[in-house]
Amino acid sequence: MEPEKLSKTSTTRYLYEYLEDLSRAGVQDFYVGGARGGRSGQNGMKKQNRQDAKKTQIAENVATAQAGRNATSTSRPESLKTSSEEGAAFAAPTKSAPFRVFEPTGDSNAPEFDDRTERLRVICADVARCARCAELAASRTQTVFGSGNPTSELVFVGEGPGADEDAQGLPFVGRSGKLLTDMIEKGMGIPRDSVFICNVVRCRPPQNRNPRPDEAAACRPFLDATLDVVRPKFICCLGSIAAKNLLGVDVPIGRLRGKVHDYRGMKVVCTYHPAYLLRNPPAKKDAWADLQLLMREMGLPTPTK
């Protein structure tokens, strides 16, 4: 069954994912709705010489895989469920790009930690299958989903992966990432592993150019779905692109910073992107003021520097 020939319905999407489960379980031949499938053909019947023990093991594997599919499908964010409004990228799954499976940080004993982790892994796999932006899909090394604590009260949102992030599959790992770590740990006094970090777009734009509005819009369901799972109380937008796209405004970052915004009940503070601070060190003073504002809103102590 070829993905490009699938109809754009949720039923077909579920069918395709179920066939993937069968394939992972080791089933080579199968019947689905009267349609023939399998590598060997022969009316879709299982090979006659397959041992009974092998059949039993396969059946157990399929049941386990299907149970896992049922568990994650019920928690898949609505914004990623296929509908006529959502777009073809989710209706007809494509071959996944290389990607780093989401590995959580933070307190694994926290309520909903495991559930949110699994739901984020589902979104992470959806990101890897996305080909809405042809240029980004063709040039990326791998998709960059996000990292951090799935139960964090604070999410940092940047604009998009750079070269280091594209190579490692993690957000903010280059020079900008080191500065962001310092802002979180030395400035705010909390571990980086205690927060969640992601970007507006999950593929590196060529030559590190800014994401185009259509690319940000195409990737928006992933951002919304991520926030729906993590459910932070606070968001820190890093740079004008992140701030404008999240808040849906066309206002310079200088006018957005220094105040608290609201996004769907979450408090949003905007500041300069770490890459901008590396190019313009004097702006670090303003960024520190923004972090102090964020810390006051979060109830964290705000030492003066």
N, C-alpha and C positions, 0 to 999 in steps of 0.2 A: 504494500500500500504506500503510495507516494504522497508526502505531506502536501505538495502543491495541488493535488487533486481533491483534497478534503473540502467539504462544504463548511461555510462559516457559521456553524451553530455550536452551541455549548454541548449538545449531545455528541456531535462528532469529535469535539475536542476531548471529551471524557473518554470516548471510544479509543481515540488515538493514544491517550495516556495509558489506558488499560492494556492496549497492545504492547506498549513499551514495557509495562510491568511483566507481561507474559514473556517478552523477549529476554528481559533480565533474569527471569526465573528459569530460562532454559528451554521453553517450549518452542519447538521448531515448526509445528504444523497445527493449525487450528481452524475452526469454523466460527464465523461471526455473522449473524443475521443472514445466513445462507450464502455469504460470499466466501470464495475460496481464498486461502492464504497459505503461507509456509514456503519453505525453500524447496521441498521435494515435490510439491503438487500432489498428483494422485488423488484428486477429489478432496483435497484438504485433510485426508485421514492421517493419523499418526502412523509413523513407520511401524510396520507389523513386527519387526524384529527388536523393538525397544523392550527392554527388560521390565518386568512388572515392578521391580524395586525402584527403577529409575522413574517410572510413571508416578509411583507414590511420592517420591521425593519432590518431583516437579509440582505435583498438586499441592504439597505442603508449602513450597516456595511461593506459588501463586497466591495461595490464601494469605500468607504473611504479607506479601507485597500489596495485595488488594486491601488488606486491613489498614496498612499504612497510608494508602491512597485515600481511603475513606476518612481517616483521621485528619489528614491535611486539607482535603477538599472542602470540608465543612468550615474550616477556619480561614480559607483563602479570602483575602480582603475583597469586598464587592467590586472595588475599582479594577481588579484584575480578572474578574469573571467575564467570560466572553458574552458580548451582546452586539447588536447591530450598531450601537453607538461607539463601541470601544475600539474598533479598528482591527485590521487584518492580522497584526502581529500576534495577537493572542488567539485568534480564531484558527489559524493554521500554523502550528508549531514548526519552527525551522530547526535546522541542525544547530546545536548549542555551540557558542564560542567557548574557548577555554575560559575557565573562571575559577576563582578560589572560593571554596565552599565557606559559607559564613560560620565562623567559630566565635562563640560569645566570650565576653570577659565579664567581670563582676561577680556578684555573689550567686553561685549556682543554687543556693537554698532559698533564694527569694521567691515569693509567690509568683506563679505564672512564668518563671524563668524558662523552664523546659518548653512549655507551650509556645511562648513567644519566639524562642530560638527556632523551633521547627517551622513556624509560620514565616519567619524571616528567610529560612533556607528555601522555602517554596518560592518566595519572591525573588530570591537570588538566582534560582534556576530559571525563572521567567525572564529575568534581565538578560541572562546568557543566551536565551533563544530569540531575543528581540532583534529585528532587522529593520525597524521603522526608518532609521536614518541610514541610507545606503552608504554615504561617504564615511560615516563613523564606523559602521559595521565592517566596511572593507579595510579600513586602516588600523583598527584597534589590534593590539596584541591579545588583550583579554578584557572582559568587562570588570568594572570596579564597583561592587555593590555597596559596601559600607563595613564598618567595624565598630566594636565596642559592646556596651552593656545593653541587652534588650529590655531591661527594666529601668533604665536610667530616667531621671526626671529632666535631664538636659540633653538636647541634641544640637550639635553644631552642623550647619549646612554650608558647604562651599559651592563653587561653581562647576568644577569638573576635574577629572584626573589629568595629571601632567605625565611627563615621560617616566618618572620613577614609579608613579602609581600604576601606570599602564603595564610596566614591567613586573611589578610585584603583586598586582591585584588588590591593593589596599589603598585607602584614601590617606592623603597627607603623610607621606613617608619620606619626602625629599627635604630640602632646606626649609620650605614652608611648613612641612610637617614638624620639623624640629622646633621651629619657632612656636607653632601652635601648642606643642607639648609643653614648652616653657610657659606659655600664657596660661595653660590650664593648671599645671602642677606648681610652678613657682609663683605665678600671679594669683590664681584662685585658691591654691592650696589643696587641691583635690587630685587624685590619680587620674591620668588620662583614661585608664581602663574603666573608670566609673561612669564615663559618659558614652554617648553614641555619636558617631561621625559619618556623614554621607555627603553626597554632592547632588546638585540639581540635575546634571547628566551623568550617566554611568559609563560612558566611553570617552576616551581622550580625543578631543578635536585635533586635527592635523596641525602641526607646528605650534601647538598650545594656543591656538587662536581662541577667542571667546566663543562660547556656544551660541549658535543662532537662535532666534526666538522659536522657530519651528522645531528645532532639536530639543529645546527646553520643554516645549509643549508636548512633544512626543514622549518624553521621559517623565512627564509630570505624574502619570498614574503610579509609577514606582515610588516617587517621593511621597505622595499621599498615602499609598499603601503602607510604606515603612512607618510613617508617623501614626497611622491607624493602629499598627501593632505595638510600637514602643509606647505610645500615648504619653509623651513627655509633658511636663508642666511648663517647661521653658525651652525656647529655641534661640540660638545665637546665629545670626546670618553673617557669614564672612564675605564681605564685599558687596558691591552694588548689584551684580548679576544674581546672586543668591537672594538678596533682599527684595529686589524688584520682582523676581519670579515667584517667590513664596507669597509675598503680600499682594501681588497683582497691581503694582503701582509703577509709575514712570517718574520717579523722584530721585535726584542725586543722593548718593550715600551720605554726603555731608548734611543733608536735611533729614535723613532717616535716623541717623545715630543720635545718641544723647537723650532718647525718649523710649518709652515702652509701648510697643504696638500689640495688638491682639490678632491672633489667627486661630479661629475656631476654638476659642477659650484658652489657648496657650499664649503665654506672655513671650513676646519677641523683642530681643535687643539686637540691633545691627551695629556692626563695626567694620573696620577695614580688613581686607584679606591679608593674611600673613605675607603673601608674595609682594603686595604693595608696601607693607611695612619694611620689608627687606630692601626695597628700592628707595624708600623714603623714611629713614629712621626717625626724623623728628615727629612723624605721625604716631609713633608708639605712645607718646604721652596721651593723645586722644583715645587710642585703643585701650589704654589702661583705665581711663575714666569710664569707658563703656563697660569694661569688665567689672569695675566697682559698682556700677549701676546694676548689672546683672546679679552680682553677689548680694547686694542689698535686697533685691527682689526675691532671691532664693533663701534669704535668711542666713547667709554665710558671713563670717567676720570679714571686714574689709580693712586690712592694714594699709597704712599710708606708705608711699615709697618716694 
